[in-house]
Amino acid sequence: MHSFKTGLAALMTGAALTFAASAPAFAADDVEARIQALENELKALKAEVAARDAKIDAMEKKTADLDTMPKFKPNKLEMESRDGQFSMGIGGQLQADAYLIDDDSGTVVPMGNGAEIRRARMNVYGKVFGDWRYKFEVDFAPAGYSYGNTSVSITDAYVEHDLAKNLLLRVGNQYEPFGLSAQTSDRYNTFMEYALPTVLWPSRQLGALVAYGDGESFGLSGGLFTRGIQSGGIQNGSNAGNWALTGRGFYAPVNTDKTVLHLALNGSYRGVESGSSTFNSFPEAHGANYTLAARATNVQHELRYGPELALVYGPLSLQGEWTFARMQRNSGADADINGGYLEASWFVTGEQRNYNVKSGLFDRPKATNALQLAMRYSRLDLSDANLAASPINLDTRAVPATLADARGTGTNYTLGANYYFNPNVRLMLNYVIAKDDYVAASGNPDQTYRVLQSRLQLDW
């Protein structure tokens, strides 16, 4: 038994010594196997990276031309070259109107109810070679105030360039620099139609304009204009002059986020080679017919001038203009015409009108789900004794007839409401009471017209 135990101990001791001797060999084999596995994994990763780099190189070759593709601006139909030297944008507007007219028995100028596309415009704008800008716009709506005329008319067509810092040159068909309401886009004006003295405000003409402004408080603009492309065909008012020197200066001594005070003065000296200036006026509703008209004969020059005033205090706004026109005649006494308006508006929901101090005009209101209420008083005096009668053709909605003498004074009272779904979509409602007082020599009884009209407007 003793010998058995001694032999077992010897066997176990031998086994232990044998295992201890072989352990380093086992450990070395395991490390080497792991190193080989890691090397295999590294080779596989290198192969994957190489394949991925090859795919990236192929994609870069395919997309190399994208660096020269135009850039598209967000929220605008406008694109610009990668170097910023060229751009082109597409804009437009659509105004759909409906109106009801009570013509006070229609004894002088008969009118009716109806609907129309007031404006349907498309334009392209942009720049070339970095600092030359352009705009071209056409209107597809019935031209002027001749219903049934659906010819396409050119409105804006000009090129402009900065001659120096804050000094602009613009050449082409454009607005003459005269009037606050006349130059403010109809997309941003408070009422559906311009006030009665619009017949005294020069419209778009072909010419060259130079404008300077500090971009903070004041601006001056002036130019030489001549008859060229007409604004929407037949123009309202007198544009008989073959040339015109027109200028405007504005000053905004107060221009903060909540308060604006705007002052301006306009002037225009106009040559009338035809010798005659005619002024036709209708109530502040495009669906109405002409009700007032006067003509000055033997005219050599016209002088038009007048002040502007605007005040914005938070959601409240006041605006007014008065324009005077003198017809300087070759023979006989000079004839005088004048007219003006005063309007007030209030954003019930707290927004405010947006004033652009660079142009001295009002811009697009930043209003969404906003309600604006407004009222306006306007007047036009075509009763000067030195003005001649100017017949009005009444063939638009009634049996063809002519009003032989339509001289007199017009007074309009307009109430308005605007609902802004967003800054680009607006629903408008206007109620107009128009009173015409004819001169005694005409033999026409005084008239009152009441107009209820609405507009859905979309622009971009």
C-alpha positions as CSV (number, residue, x, y, z in Angstrom):
1,M,0.0,0.0,0.0
2,H,2.8,2.3,0.8
3,S,4.5,1.6,-2.4
4,F,1.2,2.3,-4.3
5,K,0.9,5.7,-2.8
6,T,4.5,6.4,-3.5
7,G,4.1,5.4,-7.2
8,L,0.9,7.6,-7.6
9,A,2.6,10.6,-6.2
10,A,5.5,10.1,-8.5
11,L,3.1,9.8,-11.5
12,M,1.3,13.0,-10.6
13,T,4.5,14.9,-10.1
14,G,5.8,13.7,-13.5
15,A,2.5,14.8,-15.2
16,A,2.7,18.2,-13.6
17,L,6.3,18.7,-14.7
18,T,5.4,17.6,-18.3
19,F,2.4,20.1,-18.5
20,A,4.5,22.9,-17.1
21,A,7.1,22.3,-19.7
22,S,4.6,22.3,-22.6
23,A,2.6,25.4,-21.5
24,P,4.8,28.0,-23.2
25,A,4.4,26.1,-26.5
26,F,0.6,26.2,-26.2
27,A,0.6,30.0,-25.3
28,A,2.9,30.9,-28.2
29,D,0.7,29.0,-30.7
30,D,-2.5,30.8,-29.4
31,V,-0.9,34.3,-29.7
32,E,0.4,33.6,-33.2
33,A,-3.1,32.4,-34.3
34,R,-4.7,35.6,-32.9
35,I,-2.2,37.8,-34.7
36,Q,-2.9,35.9,-38.0
37,A,-6.6,36.5,-37.5
38,L,-6.1,40.2,-36.9
39,E,-3.9,40.4,-40.0
40,N,-6.7,38.8,-42.0
41,E,-9.3,41.2,-40.6
42,L,-7.0,44.2,-41.4
43,K,-6.6,43.0,-45.0
44,A,-10.4,42.7,-45.3
45,L,-10.9,46.2,-43.9
46,K,-8.3,47.6,-46.3
47,A,-10.1,45.9,-49.2
48,E,-13.4,47.4,-48.1
49,V,-11.9,50.9,-47.8
50,A,-10.3,50.7,-51.2
51,A,-13.6,49.6,-52.7
52,R,-15.4,52.5,-50.9
53,D,-12.7,55.0,-52.1
54,A,-13.2,53.8,-55.7
55,K,-17.0,54.4,-55.4
56,I,-16.4,57.9,-54.0
57,D,-14.0,58.7,-56.8
58,A,-16.6,57.5,-59.4
59,M,-19.3,59.6,-57.8
60,E,-17.1,62.7,-57.7
61,K,-16.3,62.3,-61.4
62,K,-20.0,62.1,-62.1
63,T,-21.0,65.1,-60.0
64,A,-18.0,67.3,-61.0
65,D,-20.2,69.4,-63.2
66,L,-22.6,70.3,-60.3
67,D,-20.1,73.0,-59.2
68,T,-21.2,75.0,-62.3
69,M,-24.9,74.4,-61.9
70,P,-27.1,77.4,-60.8
71,K,-28.2,77.8,-57.2
72,F,-31.9,78.0,-56.4
73,K,-33.1,80.4,-53.7
74,P,-35.6,79.2,-51.1
75,N,-39.1,80.5,-51.2
76,K,-38.6,82.2,-54.6
77,L,-38.7,81.2,-58.2
78,E,-35.2,82.5,-58.7
79,M,-31.9,81.0,-59.6
80,E,-28.3,82.4,-59.6
81,S,-25.1,81.3,-61.1
82,R,-22.5,79.8,-58.8
83,D,-20.3,82.8,-59.2
84,G,-23.1,85.2,-58.4
85,Q,-22.7,87.1,-61.6
86,F,-26.0,86.2,-63.2
87,S,-29.5,85.5,-62.0
88,M,-33.1,85.2,-63.2
89,G,-36.4,85.2,-61.3
90,I,-40.0,84.8,-62.3
91,G,-42.7,86.9,-60.6
92,G,-46.4,87.7,-61.2
93,Q,-49.7,88.6,-59.9
94,L,-53.4,87.8,-60.4
95,Q,-56.3,90.0,-59.3
96,A,-59.9,88.8,-59.7
97,D,-62.5,91.5,-59.1
98,A,-66.3,91.6,-58.7
99,Y,-68.5,94.7,-58.3
100,L,-72.0,95.9,-57.8
101,I,-72.8,99.5,-58.8
102,D,-75.9,101.6,-57.9
103,D,-75.8,104.4,-60.5
104,D,-78.4,106.7,-59.0
105,S,-81.0,106.0,-61.7
106,G,-78.3,106.4,-64.4
107,T,-79.6,109.7,-65.8
108,V,-76.1,110.9,-66.6
109,V,-73.7,107.9,-66.9
110,P,-75.3,104.5,-66.8
111,M,-73.3,101.7,-65.2
112,G,-73.8,98.0,-64.3
113,N,-72.6,95.1,-62.3
114,G,-69.9,92.7,-63.3
115,A,-66.6,90.9,-62.7
116,E,-63.2,91.1,-64.3
117,I,-59.6,90.0,-64.2
118,R,-58.1,93.3,-63.1
119,R,-54.5,92.4,-63.5
120,A,-52.8,89.2,-64.8
121,R,-49.1,89.9,-65.0
122,M,-45.9,87.9,-65.4
123,N,-42.4,89.3,-65.1
124,V,-38.8,88.2,-65.3
125,Y,-36.0,90.0,-63.4
126,G,-32.4,89.5,-62.4
127,K,-28.9,90.6,-63.1
128,V,-26.1,90.1,-65.6
129,F,-22.4,90.6,-65.0
130,G,-23.0,91.2,-61.4
131,D,-24.1,94.8,-61.3
132,W,-26.5,95.2,-64.2
133,R,-30.1,94.5,-63.2
134,Y,-33.2,94.1,-65.4
135,K,-37.0,93.7,-65.2
136,F,-39.5,92.9,-68.0
137,E,-43.2,92.6,-67.2
138,V,-46.4,92.1,-69.3
139,D,-50.1,92.3,-68.4
140,F,-52.6,89.9,-70.0
141,A,-55.6,91.6,-68.5
142,P,-57.9,93.9,-70.6
143,A,-55.8,97.0,-71.5
144,G,-56.7,100.3,-69.9
145,Y,-60.4,100.9,-69.6
146,S,-61.5,99.6,-72.9
147,Y,-63.4,96.4,-72.2
148,G,-63.0,93.6,-74.6
149,N,-59.5,94.6,-75.4
150,T,-57.4,91.7,-74.4
151,S,-54.1,92.6,-76.1
152,V,-51.0,92.0,-74.1
153,S,-49.4,95.2,-72.8
154,I,-45.9,95.9,-71.5
155,T,-45.6,97.6,-68.1
156,D,-42.1,97.5,-66.8
157,A,-39.1,97.1,-69.2
158,Y,-35.9,98.6,-67.9
159,V,-32.2,98.1,-67.1
160,E,-30.5,99.6,-64.1
161,H,-27.0,100.0,-62.8
162,D,-25.3,101.5,-59.8
163,L,-23.1,104.3,-61.0
164,A,-21.6,104.7,-57.5
165,K,-22.6,104.0,-53.9
166,N,-26.2,104.9,-53.4
167,L,-26.4,106.3,-57.0
168,L,-28.7,104.5,-59.4
169,L,-29.2,104.8,-63.2
170,R,-32.3,103.2,-64.7
171,V,-33.2,103.3,-68.4
172,G,-36.4,102.0,-70.0
173,N,-40.1,101.9,-69.5
174,Q,-40.7,102.8,-65.8
175,Y,-42.7,104.9,-63.4
176,E,-41.9,108.6,-63.4
177,P,-40.7,109.6,-59.9
178,F,-43.9,111.3,-58.9
179,G,-46.3,110.5,-56.0
180,L,-46.4,108.1,-53.1
181,S,-49.5,106.1,-54.0
182,A,-48.7,106.1,-57.8
183,Q,-45.3,104.5,-57.3
184,T,-46.2,102.1,-54.6
185,S,-47.1,98.8,-56.2
186,D,-50.8,98.1,-56.4
187,R,-49.9,94.8,-54.7
188,Y,-49.2,96.8,-51.5
189,N,-51.5,99.8,-51.7
190,T,-54.3,99.7,-49.1
191,F,-57.3,100.2,-51.5
192,M,-58.3,98.4,-54.6
193,E,-58.0,101.5,-56.8
194,Y,-56.0,104.7,-56.7
195,A,-57.6,107.9,-55.5
196,L,-59.3,110.4,-57.8
197,P,-56.2,112.6,-58.4
198,T,-54.5,109.7,-60.2
199,V,-55.4,111.6,-63.4
200,L,-52.7,114.1,-62.3
201,W,-50.0,111.6,-61.5
202,P,-47.7,110.6,-64.4
203,S,-47.6,106.9,-65.0
204,R,-45.0,104.7,-66.7
205,Q,-43.1,106.3,-69.5
206,L,-40.0,105.6,-71.5
207,G,-37.0,107.5,-70.1
208,A,-33.8,107.7,-68.1
209,L,-33.9,108.2,-64.3
210,V,-31.1,108.9,-61.8
211,A,-31.7,108.3,-58.1
212,Y,-29.6,109.0,-55.0
213,G,-30.4,108.1,-51.4
214,D,-28.5,107.5,-48.2
215,G,-30.6,104.4,-47.4
216,E,-31.4,105.8,-43.9
217,S,-33.5,109.0,-44.1
218,F,-33.7,110.7,-47.5
219,G,-33.7,110.2,-51.3
220,L,-33.7,112.3,-54.5
221,S,-34.7,111.1,-58.0
222,G,-35.3,112.7,-61.3
223,G,-35.3,112.0,-65.0
224,L,-36.2,112.8,-68.6
225,F,-39.1,110.9,-70.0
226,T,-40.9,110.8,-73.3
227,R,-43.9,108.9,-74.7
228,G,-43.1,105.3,-75.5
229,I,-44.5,102.1,-74.3
230,Q,-47.9,102.8,-72.7
231,S,-49.0,101.5,-69.3
232,G,-51.7,99.0,-70.0
233,G,-52.8,100.6,-73.3
234,I,-55.1,103.6,-72.9
235,Q,-53.8,105.6,-69.9
236,N,-56.0,107.3,-67.4
237,G,-55.3,111.0,-67.4
238,S,-53.1,113.2,-69.5
239,N,-49.9,111.9,-71.0
240,A,-50.0,113.9,-74.2
241,G,-46.6,115.6,-73.6
242,N,-43.8,114.5,-75.9
243,W,-41.3,115.0,-73.0
244,A,-41.2,115.5,-69.3
245,L,-38.7,116.5,-66.6
246,T,-39.9,114.8,-63.4
247,G,-38.4,114.7,-59.9
248,R,-39.2,113.7,-56.4
249,G,-37.4,114.2,-53.0
250,F,-38.4,112.5,-49.7
251,Y,-37.2,112.8,-46.2
252,A,-38.0,110.4,-43.3
253,P,-36.8,112.1,-40.1
254,V,-38.3,109.3,-38.0
255,N,-37.9,105.7,-39.2
256,T,-37.9,103.1,-36.4
257,D,-39.4,99.6,-36.1
258,K,-42.8,101.1,-34.9
259,T,-42.8,104.7,-36.1
260,V,-42.3,106.3,-39.5
261,L,-42.7,109.9,-40.5
262,H,-42.4,110.5,-44.3
263,L,-42.4,113.9,-46.1
264,A,-41.9,114.4,-49.8
265,L,-42.3,116.9,-52.7
266,N,-43.0,116.1,-56.3
267,G,-42.6,118.2,-59.5
268,S,-43.0,117.7,-63.2
269,Y,-42.5,120.1,-66.1
270,R,-44.1,118.6,-69.3
271,G,-44.0,119.7,-72.9
272,V,-47.3,119.3,-74.8
273,E,-46.5,119.3,-78.5
274,S,-50.1,118.3,-79.5
275,G,-51.4,121.5,-77.9
276,S,-54.1,119.7,-75.9
277,S,-54.3,118.0,-72.5
278,T,-57.3,115.8,-71.6
279,F,-58.2,114.5,-68.2
280,N,-60.8,111.7,-67.8
281,S,-61.8,110.4,-64.3
282,F,-64.1,107.7,-63.0
283,P,-65.1,106.7,-59.4
284,E,-62.6,104.7,-57.4
285,A,-63.8,101.5,-59.0
286,H,-62.3,100.0,-62.2
287,G,-65.7,98.6,-63.2
288,A,-67.2,102.1,-63.3
289,N,-67.4,104.3,-66.4
290,Y,-65.9,107.7,-66.8
291,T,-68.0,110.4,-65.2
292,L,-65.8,113.5,-65.2
293,A,-63.7,114.9,-68.1
294,A,-62.1,118.2,-69.1
295,R,-59.7,119.5,-71.7
296,A,-57.2,122.3,-71.9
297,T,-56.5,123.7,-75.4
298,N,-53.6,125.7,-76.9
299,V,-51.4,124.2,-74.2
300,Q,-47.6,124.6,-74.5
301,H,-46.5,123.2,-71.1
302,E,-47.9,121.6,-68.0
303,L,-46.5,122.2,-64.5
304,R,-47.5,119.6,-61.9
305,Y,-46.4,119.6,-58.3
306,G,-47.5,118.6,-54.8
307,P,-46.5,117.4,-51.3
308,E,-46.8,114.0,-49.7
309,L,-47.2,113.1,-46.0
310,A,-47.3,109.7,-44.3
311,L,-47.2,108.6,-40.7
312,V,-47.0,105.1,-39.3
313,Y,-47.4,104.5,-35.6
314,G,-47.6,100.8,-34.9
315,P,-50.8,99.4,-36.5
316,L,-52.1,102.9,-37.3
317,S,-51.2,104.7,-40.5
318,L,-52.1,108.1,-42.1
319,Q,-51.2,109.1,-45.6
320,G,-52.1,112.0,-47.8
321,E,-51.1,113.8,-51.0
322,W,-52.3,116.9,-52.9
323,T,-51.4,117.6,-56.5
324,F,-51.7,120.8,-58.5
325,A,-51.5,121.1,-62.3
326,R,-51.3,124.3,-64.3
327,M,-51.8,124.2,-68.1
328,Q,-49.6,127.0,-69.6
329,R,-51.4,128.1,-72.7
330,N,-50.1,129.8,-75.8
331,S,-53.3,132.0,-75.9
332,G,-55.9,132.6,-73.3
333,A,-55.6,132.3,-69.5
334,D,-53.9,129.4,-67.9
335,A,-56.1,126.6,-66.7
336,D,-55.7,125.0,-63.2
337,I,-56.6,121.5,-61.9
338,N,-56.0,120.1,-58.4
339,G,-56.9,117.0,-56.4
340,G,-55.8,115.1,-53.4
341,Y,-56.7,112.5,-50.8
342,L,-56.3,111.6,-47.2
343,E,-56.5,108.0,-45.9
344,A,-56.2,106.2,-42.6
345,S,-55.7,102.5,-41.9
346,W,-55.5,100.2,-38.8
347,F,-54.3,96.7,-38.5
348,V,-56.7,95.2,-36.0
349,T,-54.4,92.3,-35.4
350,G,-51.4,94.4,-34.6
351,E,-49.3,94.3,-37.7
352,Q,-48.1,97.5,-39.5
353,R,-47.3,98.8,-42.9
354,N,-43.8,98.2,-44.1
355,Y,-41.9,101.3,-45.2
356,N,-38.9,101.1,-47.5
357,V,-36.6,104.0,-46.7
358,K,-34.4,103.3,-49.8
359,S,-37.3,104.2,-52.1
360,G,-39.5,106.3,-49.9
361,L,-42.4,103.9,-50.7
362,F,-44.4,101.3,-48.9
363,D,-43.5,97.7,-49.4
364,R,-45.2,94.3,-48.8
365,P,-46.8,94.1,-45.3
366,K,-45.5,91.2,-43.2
367,A,-48.9,90.0,-42.3
368,T,-50.4,86.5,-41.9
369,N,-54.0,85.9,-40.8
370,A,-54.2,89.7,-40.4
371,L,-57.2,92.1,-40.7
372,Q,-56.8,95.7,-41.8
373,L,-59.5,98.4,-41.8
374,A,-59.2,101.6,-43.8
375,M,-61.0,104.7,-45.0
376,R,-60.2,107.4,-47.6
377,Y,-61.5,110.8,-48.7
378,S,-60.4,112.1,-52.1
379,R,-61.3,115.0,-54.4
380,L,-60.7,116.1,-57.9
381,D,-61.5,119.6,-59.3
382,L,-62.0,119.8,-63.1
383,S,-64.3,122.9,-62.9
384,D,-61.8,125.7,-63.9
385,A,-63.6,128.1,-66.3
386,N,-60.6,128.0,-68.6
387,L,-61.1,124.3,-69.2
388,A,-63.0,123.2,-72.3
389,A,-65.7,120.5,-72.4
390,S,-64.4,117.0,-73.2
391,P,-67.0,114.5,-74.5
392,I,-67.2,111.1,-72.9
393,N,-68.1,108.0,-75.0
394,L,-70.5,105.8,-73.1
395,D,-70.4,102.7,-75.3
396,T,-69.1,100.2,-72.8
397,R,-72.2,98.9,-71.1
398,A,-75.1,100.8,-72.6
399,V,-76.5,101.9,-75.9
400,P,-73.8,104.0,-77.5
401,A,-74.1,107.6,-76.4
402,T,-72.0,110.6,-75.7
403,L,-71.9,112.9,-72.6
404,A,-71.0,116.2,-74.3
405,D,-69.8,118.2,-71.2
406,A,-68.5,116.4,-68.1
407,R,-66.6,119.2,-66.4
408,G,-67.1,119.4,-62.6
409,T,-65.8,118.3,-59.2
410,G,-65.7,114.7,-57.9
411,T,-65.6,113.6,-54.3
412,N,-65.2,110.0,-53.2
413,Y,-65.5,108.3,-49.8
414,T,-64.2,104.8,-49.6
415,L,-64.3,102.2,-46.8
416,G,-62.0,99.2,-47.0
417,A,-61.2,96.0,-45.3
418,N,-58.2,93.7,-46.2
419,Y,-57.7,90.2,-44.9
420,Y,-54.2,88.8,-45.4
421,F,-54.1,85.0,-45.5
422,N,-50.3,85.5,-45.8
423,P,-48.1,88.3,-47.2
424,N,-48.8,87.1,-50.8
425,V,-52.5,86.3,-50.7
426,R,-55.1,89.0,-49.8
427,L,-58.9,89.4,-49.9
428,M,-60.1,93.0,-50.3
429,L,-63.5,94.6,-49.9
430,N,-64.2,98.3,-50.7
431,Y,-67.4,100.3,-50.5
432,V,-67.3,103.6,-52.4
433,I,-69.7,106.6,-52.4
434,A,-68.8,108.8,-55.4
435,K,-70.4,112.2,-55.8
436,D,-70.0,114.3,-59.0
437,D,-71.0,118.0,-59.1
438,Y,-71.1,119.2,-62.7
439,V,-70.6,122.8,-63.7
440,A,-73.8,124.7,-64.4
441,A,-73.0,125.2,-68.0
442,S,-73.1,121.4,-68.6
443,G,-76.7,121.2,-67.8
444,N,-76.1,117.8,-66.1
445,P,-77.7,117.1,-62.7
446,D,-75.3,116.1,-59.9
447,Q,-74.9,112.4,-59.5
448,T,-74.1,109.9,-56.7
449,Y,-72.8,106.4,-57.3
450,R,-72.4,103.6,-54.8
451,V,-70.0,100.8,-55.5
452,L,-69.4,97.5,-53.5
453,Q,-66.4,95.7,-54.9
454,S,-64.1,92.8,-53.8
455,R,-60.8,91.4,-55.0
456,L,-58.9,88.2,-54.4
457,Q,-55.2,88.9,-55.0
458,L,-52.3,86.5,-55.3
459,D,-48.7,87.6,-56.1
460,W,-45.3,86.1,-56.0
